[in-house]
Amino acid sequence: MKRFASFLVLSFSALYIALAFHAAAAQAPSTIVGTWQGFATVRGTQQVPLTISISGSDANLKAAFLNGPAAHPDQTPASSVTFDGSHLVASFDYFARKLDATLTGGSLTGTYGSVNPTARGGSSTPFTLTRVAKLADPAASPNAPDISGSWEIATKSAKGEAAWEFRADSPDSKSPIIKTVIQRIDGDTGGLWGTWNGTSYIVGHFNAAGAALYSITPQPDGTLLLKSLLGSAHGPATNDLIARRAADARKQNLLAPTDPTQQTTVKDPSIPFAFSFPDLSGKTVSNTDPEFRGKVVIVAIGGSWCPNCHDEAPFLVSLYKKFHARGLEIVDVDFEQGDPDTDTKRLTAFIAHYGITYPVLAGGTTDELADKFPQGVNLNCWPTSFFLGRDGRVKETHAGFAGPGNTVGHEELERDVTALIEKLLAEPAPVQSANLEP
């Protein structure tokens, strides 16, 4: 009897321990909640500040990269988050990337990179973070020079540009952080935030698209020297950049940045703009289909791999919601990088993340762009949009996209494109079908 009683005590003790363990495990996700800050080591040597916020609990955990002022940071949310008490995985499916980390002794250590290590850009970036009680702006040295406003960077790019725009703004007079951006013809760098260290501004970001880090050093002649501290995907000439005020650039007979409406044209604007591609279910969608006749159509060319296309997507979605009932159609012709498994999953997540309800068509791979759109001239930017009037002919093209990182440029683009759509919708539909083949 004593043995049986002892057995019961041991059994209940074991059951209690098991229940306590499971209860603790069920509440384990709460230990990861908070704001985590530290550095990612990019290309083996450069330390890029990284901040991630984790909120929610249990199966409803959320995570987002944070950049910019503490009072109103820019956020890049994860598609899904799991945490088992020590192992954290935050997936950013719409970029086919994930954060994979382990919580040990108050430190969150892991990597961020492609879900497919063999895909283009498949390397992972290591990082180490610690939890902070409150998100705060970094310290800055005193007497920071005023570099606010627009500048021009003379260049010779593969896209035919003679100059880029550089812009610097202070988003909050109470914060030492400045916001900067480089606007190229195919899009901007995304917001680059930072502070003055006594000799230079060090600005950058770490978001779902990856890392960027620049130094901006005022020169005695009134110019700015910009250096990409991570190297450049745009060629060695972009590692050292000289920014001048527009007036000074004109005095030196330097050309201004290319007007994005002049970068790409069509061979014959008098004939309808043709497209014919399968949607993701395999159904062919063409400009001659009845749903496009007599409509204003935006043919948006892009790819889910393209950060500037991610910037453009919310704007296209908002235009579609606002003007579709009045006769606007949008067709997204998607060109991917040639890895079917990664491409398909990323594109599907891209569509879901931005709530795209207009047709998305499979154009092919990026190297096929010119062949698939033979009417285009100098069609070489991601994204590029063709704006078709009710007669099916191209009324305007727009290369690249000024995203939210370029606040002034983004607001100007939104105003201009909205005005263009309003104008095209106000035009009467032709008696004959609008999108007929020539």
N, C-alpha and C positions, 0 to 999 in steps of 0.2 A: 504494500500500500504506500509506504514511504517512497519507494522507487517510482511508483506511478505518479505521486504528487510532485516529486522532483522533476519527472519527465514533463508534467503539465507546466510547471514553472518555467522550465527551459524552453518549452514550445511556445508559451505565451511571450517569453522574453525575445525569442527569435522572431516571432510574428510582429512584436512591437518594434523591434529594430528594423525589420523589413519595411513596415508601414512608414516608420519615420524616415527611412532612406528614400522611399518613393515620394513621400510628401516633400522632402527636401529637394529631390530631383525635379518635382513638378514646379517648384518655385524657383529653380535655379536660374531661369532666364532673367529674373529681376536683378541678378548680380551683374549683368552686362549692361543694364540700362544706365545711360548717362552720356556725357560728352567726353570724347577721347581725343587727345592731341599728342602729336609727336612729329616724327620725320620719316619720309620714305627715302630710300637710297636709290637714286636714279642713275643708270649707266655706271654703276660701280662706285661713284665718288660723291656726286652732288646730293646734298640734303635738302629735300623739298618739304616745306611744312604740310602736314596732313591733319585734317580734323574730320571726325565722323561722329554724328549724333545717333544714338540708339534709344528708341522709346518703345512703349507698349509692354506687353507681357505674354508669356506662354506662346501660343500659336499666332499671336498678333504682333509680333515684334516688327518694328520698322527701323530702317537705317537710311542715312543720307550723308553724303559728303557736304561739308560746309566750307564756303569761301567768302571772304569779304568782311565787312564790319560786323562786330558782335551784335549790334543792335538790330540789324536786318541782313543776315547772311544770305548769300546765294546758296540754294540747296539742290543737290542732284540725288533723287531718291533711288533706293534699291527696289528691284522688282519683288524680291522675297528675302526673308531672313530666317535662319534657323540657329539655335544655340542649345547645346545639350548639357550645359554646365561648365564646359571647358573649351569646346570647339564651336567657333562662330563661322557661318558661311552667309555672306550677303551677295546675292546674285543681281547683276545688272544686265538682264537678258537682252534688253534693247541695244546694248553695245557688245553682247556676247562676252562679257567679262564678269569676274567674280572676285570678291574679297574673301580670303580663307585665312583664319587666324586662330590662335590658341591663347586662352587666358591663363596666365601663370603668375602667381604672386603679385597681382596688381598690375601686371603688364599685359598688353594685348600685342602679340607678335605674329606676323604672318606675311602674306603676299597679296598683291593685286595684279591681275592680268587676264589674258584671254582664257576662255573655258577650253579652248583647243590649242595646246602648246605648239602644235605643228602648223597652225594657220599663220597667215601674214600678220606680223606684229604680235606673235604669240608669246613673247617673253613676259616674265612676271617681275614685279617690282617689290622688294622686301620693305617692311616698315616695322617700327616699334612705337606703341602709343601707351600713354598713361591717362587715367581718368582725371578730369579737372572739375572742381566744384562749380565753376561758372565760366562760361565762354567770355573771354576778354580780349580786347585789341592788344596787339603786341606793342612793346615799348618802342619809342622813336627818339632819335637824337634831336636836339633843338635846332632852330634856325633852318628849317627845311625850305629850300627855294620853291617859288611858285612856277610850276611848269604846266599849269592847266591850259586847256584849249587844244586846238588842232595844229598838228605839225605834218610835214611831208618827208618821206624817206625815198630818196632817189635809188632806183634799182633797175636791173635788167632781168626780168623773170622769164621763165619758159612760157608763160601765158601771154607774153608780149607787153607787159606793163613797163612803164617808165618810172612809176612812183607808187608807194603805198601811203596810206594815212596812218599817223600815230596820234592817239588822243589820250589826254590825261584829265581826270576830273576828281574832285573831292566830293564823294557822295554824302558826307555828313561833316559839317563844320566842327562838330564836337569830337570827331575821331581823327587820329593821326594817319589813318589809312587813306591812300589814294587808289583810284581805279584807273587803269590804263588798258589800252587795247591797240593792236595793230590790225588795220583793215586792208586786206588784199582783195584782188578782184574776185576771187572765188569764195571769200568769206573772211571772218575775223578770227583772231586767236582765242576768243573767249575772254572774259574779264580777267585781268591780271592785277591782283591786289598786293599792296605792300606798303612799307614805310621807309623813311629816310634814315640812313645809318651814319650820317656825318659826311660822307663823300658821294654816296649814290643812293638812289632808290632801288631796293630789291623787291621785285614784284613777280607774282606767279599765281599758280593755282594747282590744286590736285582734285580732279573731279572724275566722273565716270568715263570721260574720254581719255583721261590720262593726266600727265604732269606737264607744266611749263614753268620756266624760271628765267627771268631777265634781270640784268642790271641796267640802270639808266643814270648816266653820269653827265651833269652839265659841264660844258666846255667853255674855255675863256672867250671864244668867238661867238658865244650865244647859241651854239648848236647843242644837241644832245647826242651822246654816244650810247647806243643800245647794243648790248651783247646778250645773245642767247647762251645762258650758262649750261644748257643741256645739249648744245649743238643744234642742228636744224635739219628738218626733213625737206627743206626747200633749197638745199645747196649751201656750200661753204660761204658764198657771198653774203648770206643773210646772218652770219654769225656776228659781224661788226656792222652796225647800221648807223648812219648819220641822219638825224632828224633836224629839219629846218622849218622855220615859220614860212608860210606860203609866200609872203612878200619877199623874203630873202631868196627863196627858190626861184622866183620869177626874175630877180635881179641877176641870178647866175644862169639864166636861160634854161633852167631845168623844167621839164614837163610836169604837169599836174597828174594826179592819179586818174586812171581811166574811168570814164563814166560807165557804170555797169549796164546802161541801156545801149551802149555803143560797142561793147566787146564782141557780141555775137549777132550776126545778121542771117538773112535767108537769101538764097540765090535769086529767087524770083518772088517778090512779095505779092505779085498779082494773082498767084495761083493758091488754092487752098493748101494748108499745111497738113501733110498726111502722116498718120500713125496707124499701126496695126500690130498689136501684140497680144499674147494670151494673158488672161488674168491668172490668179493663183490656183484657180480650179481648172484651168486649161481652156476656158472659153475665150475666143478671139474677140477683142474689142477694137473697133476701128473708127476713124473720124467720120466715115460715111454712115455709121449706125444712126437710126432714127432719133435716139435720145440726145444727139449732139446737134441736130439740124436746127438752125435758127438760134442757137445758144451762144453765149460767151463762154469760151473754154480756156482754162489754164492747163497747158501741158507742162508739168513739172518734172524735170529730169533730175534724178538723184540716186542715192544708195544708202542703205542702212549703216554702212561702215563710215559714212561721211559726217563728221561733227556738225558742219554747217547745215547739212540736210536735217539734222535733228533740231537745229535752231529754227529752221524754216517751217517744219511740220506743224507746230501749234498755230502759226499764223495762217497757213493754208486751211487748217481745220476751222479756224474762226471765220475766215472768208466764206467757206462753204456753208457754214451754219447761217451766216448773215444774209447771203445773196442767192443761195440755191433756189429758193422759192421764186425768185425774180428772174431766173434764167441762167445762173452761173453753173457750169460744170467744171470739175477738176479731174484730171487724169494724172496719176503719178506713174511715170515710167521708170522702173527701178533697174539699175545696173549694179551687179555685185562683183565680188573679187575672185570667184572661181572655186570656192570651197563649198560644195553643195550642202553638206551637213550644217556647217556653221552659218552659211548665208541664209538658208531657209529658216532656221530657228531664230536668227537675229531679226530677219525681216518680219516674221510673224509677231515677235515681241515688240518690234518697232511700231507696227500697225496698232497693236493692242494698247501700248503705252500712251500713244498720242490720240487714241480714239478716232482713227481714220475710218471714215465710212464711204468716201469716194473710191473709184476703182484704182487699184494698184496693179500695174501690169509688169510682166517679166520681160525686160528689154534685152537681157543677156549679161555679158561681162563688160567690165569697164573699157577694155581695149576694143570693143565693138561699137562704141558710141557713134563715131563718125559714119561707119557703114550703115548703121541702123537709122540714122537721120541724115540722109544725103542732101536734104534741102538746107541744112545748117552750114553756116560759114564761120570758121573760127570758133567752133563749138568745143570748148575745152575746159569748162569750169563746172565744178560740182558745188551747189546745184546750179542749174540754168532753167529758167521758165520762159515759155512762149505764151503770149497773151493773144488769143484769137478772137476776132470780132464775130458778130452774128453771121457774117458771110464766110466764115471758116478761114479767113486770111490773117496772117500775123500782123498785128498792129504795133506790138512792142515786144522786145526781148529783155530779159534781166538776168545778167550773169552774177552768180554768187548770192550771198545773203548777209546782210548786216544783222547779227543776232543781238540778243539782250546784253551781251558783253559790251557792245558799242551802243550805249544808251541813246546818244544823239542820232547816230546813223540809223538805228533801228526805228526810232520814232518817226524820222523823216521818211524812211522806206514804207512804213505802214501807212502814212498819210498819202504818199504818192501812189502806191498801188491801189489803195481804197478809192482814191479819186479816179484812177484809170478804170477800175471796174465799174464804178458809177457811170462814167462817161460811156463806156461800151454798152452797158445795159440800157442806157437811154436811147441808143440808136435803134431805128426800126429794123426788124428782120427783113431780109430781101424776099421778094415774091417767090423766087426759086429757092430750093433747099439750101440751107446755109453752109453745110460742110460737104459739098459735092466734090468729087474728084475732078480734076481739070479735064 
